[in-house]
Amino acid sequence: MSNRIAQIIILAEDQEHQMLVRRYLIHTGHERRSFRFLPLPANRRCGSQFVRERFAEQVKECRGMLARGASNLLIVITDADNLKTTEREQNLQAELAKLGNDAVDTNEPIVILIPKWNVETWVKCLLGQSMDEENRDSDRPPVTREQITTAAAILFAWARHNAQPGGTCVASLNAALPRWRKIG
């Protein structure tokens, strides 16, 4: 993706997801003024459901902006939870199909990032902790802003072309590295 993107829209299920994306974008050289974070779910609603319900609308908006000649990027980040990461992505694509829209093509400026249970697992593995991403409680203890900031810098290094991820990289993050690379 080019650093000349006019607007970057981030659809995330919680603050930690948003923060990791924001910090990563800063490392890629994108200007903060181009970021637009969609509102987070209120009242501790299910974050993955919240993202699924808004996904098709945001893809349609992104495609509409492209059709008008605007340069944009949609970043969607949601947990797979009790599904496989591929199944969560299929759920998102099914939301598009319900409205008669085409599935997201790999050439479109749409990036879908899917940790297994918690984005905190990604943060912790980036910080060198061995993590079991099948552990639904891997978000305990919570991560701090400083940890997310440090993890984003490491993520940027791991996502570079020909970089080797650290030995603590979990499978879902390893599979997502080419998508992170597409952002920057």
C-alpha positions in Angstrom: 0.0 0.0 0.0 1.1 3.5 -0.7 1.8 6.0 2.1 -0.3 8.4 0.1 -3.6 6.9 1.3 -6.0 9.8 2.0 -8.0 7.9 4.6 -7.5 4.8 6.7 -10.6 3.4 8.3 -10.2 1.0 11.2 -13.0 -1.3 12.3 -12.0 -3.0 15.5 -13.8 -4.8 18.3 -12.1 -3.1 21.3 -9.5 -0.5 22.4 -6.6 -2.9 22.4 -7.2 -3.9 18.8 -7.5 -0.2 17.8 -4.3 0.7 19.7 -2.2 -2.1 18.1 -3.3 -1.0 14.6 -2.8 2.7 15.4 0.8 2.1 16.7 1.6 -0.1 13.8 0.4 2.5 11.3 2.6 5.1 12.9 5.6 2.8 12.4 4.7 2.5 8.7 4.9 6.3 8.3 1.1 6.9 7.8 0.0 10.3 9.2 -2.3 10.2 12.1 -4.7 12.7 10.5 -5.6 10.0 7.9 -6.9 7.6 10.6 -10.6 7.2 11.2 -11.5 4.8 14.0 -15.1 3.6 13.9 -16.9 3.7 17.2 -16.3 0.7 19.5 -19.2 -1.5 20.8 -20.9 0.0 23.8 -21.8 -1.8 27.0 -19.3 -4.6 26.6 -21.2 -6.1 23.6 -19.7 -9.0 21.8 -16.9 -7.3 19.8 -16.8 -9.9 17.0 -20.5 -9.6 16.5 -20.2 -5.8 16.4 -17.5 -6.0 13.7 -19.5 -8.6 11.7 -22.6 -6.3 11.7 -20.6 -3.4 10.3 -18.3 -5.2 8.0 -20.4 -5.2 4.8 -21.3 -1.5 5.2 -17.7 -0.5 5.6 -16.6 -2.6 2.6 -19.3 -1.0 0.5 -18.2 2.5 1.7 -14.6 1.7 0.9 -15.4 0.4 -2.5 -17.6 3.5 -3.1 -14.7 5.8 -2.2 -12.4 3.9 -4.6 -15.0 4.3 -7.4 -15.0 8.0 -6.8 -11.2 8.0 -7.1 -10.4 8.4 -3.4 -7.4 6.5 -2.0 -8.4 4.7 1.1 -7.7 1.6 3.2 -10.0 -0.4 5.4 -8.5 -2.4 8.2 -10.7 -4.8 10.0 -9.5 -6.5 13.2 -11.6 -9.1 15.1 -11.0 -12.2 17.1 -11.8 -15.7 15.8 -12.9 -16.7 19.3 -14.3 -20.3 19.3 -13.9 -20.5 15.5 -10.8 -21.0 13.4 -9.4 -17.8 11.9 -10.4 -18.9 8.4 -13.9 -19.6 9.7 -14.2 -16.1 11.1 -13.1 -14.6 7.8 -15.7 -16.8 6.0 -18.3 -15.3 8.4 -17.3 -11.8 7.4 -17.4 -12.7 3.7 -20.9 -14.2 4.3 -22.0 -10.9 5.5 -21.1 -9.4 2.2 -22.8 -12.2 0.3 -26.1 -11.6 2.2 -26.2 -8.2 0.7 -25.3 -9.4 -2.8 -21.8 -8.0 -2.7 -18.6 -9.7 -4.0 -16.2 -11.2 -1.5 -13.1 -9.1 -0.7 -10.4 -9.6 -3.3 -6.8 -9.7 -2.2 -6.0 -6.8 -4.5 -8.5 -4.5 -2.8 -7.3 -2.0 -0.1 -9.0 -4.0 2.6 -7.0 -5.8 5.3 -8.6 -8.4 7.6 -6.7 -9.3 10.7 -7.8 -12.1 12.9 -6.2 -13.2 16.2 -7.5 -16.4 17.7 -9.0 -15.5 21.1 -7.5 -12.2 22.0 -5.3 -9.6 20.4 -3.4 -9.6 23.7 -2.0 -13.0 22.7 -0.3 -11.3 19.7 1.0 -8.5 21.9 2.4 -10.9 24.5 4.0 -13.2 21.8 5.5 -10.1 20.2 7.0 -9.2 23.6 8.7 -12.6 23.7 6.2 -14.6 25.8 5.4 -18.1 24.8 1.6 -18.1 24.4 -1.1 -20.8 23.9 -3.4 -19.0 21.5 -6.1 -21.7 22.2 -6.3 -20.3 25.8 -9.3 -18.1 25.9 -7.9 -16.3 29.0 -4.7 -15.2 27.3 -5.8 -11.6 27.8 -5.0 -12.0 31.6 -3.2 -10.2 32.9 -4.2 -7.2 30.7 -1.6 -5.6 28.5 -0.6 -1.9 29.0 -0.4 0.9 26.5 3.4 0.8 26.7 3.4 -3.0 26.0 1.2 -2.4 22.9 3.4 0.4 21.7 6.5 -1.9 22.1 4.7 -4.8 20.5 3.7 -2.7 17.5 7.4 -1.8 16.8 8.3 -5.5 16.9 5.3 -6.3 14.7 6.6 -3.8 12.2 10.0 -5.6 12.2 8.4 -9.0 11.9 6.1 -7.9 9.0 8.9 -6.6 6.8 9.7 -8.5 3.7 12.2 -11.4 4.3 12.0 -10.9 8.1 11.9 -13.9 10.3 9.3 -13.7 13.1 10.5 -14.5 16.6 10.3 -18.0 18.0 7.3 -17.0 20.1 5.1 -16.1 17.1 1.7 -17.8 17.3 0.2 -19.4 14.2 -2.6 -16.8 13.7 -0.1 -13.9 13.8 2.3 -15.7 11.5 -0.5 -16.2 9.0 -1.5 -12.5 9.3 2.0 -11.1 8.8 1.6 -10.7 5.0 -1.6 -8.8 5.7 0.2 -6.5 8.1 2.8 -6.0 5.4 0.1 -4.9 3.0 -0.7 -2.0 5.3 2.8 -0.5 5.2 
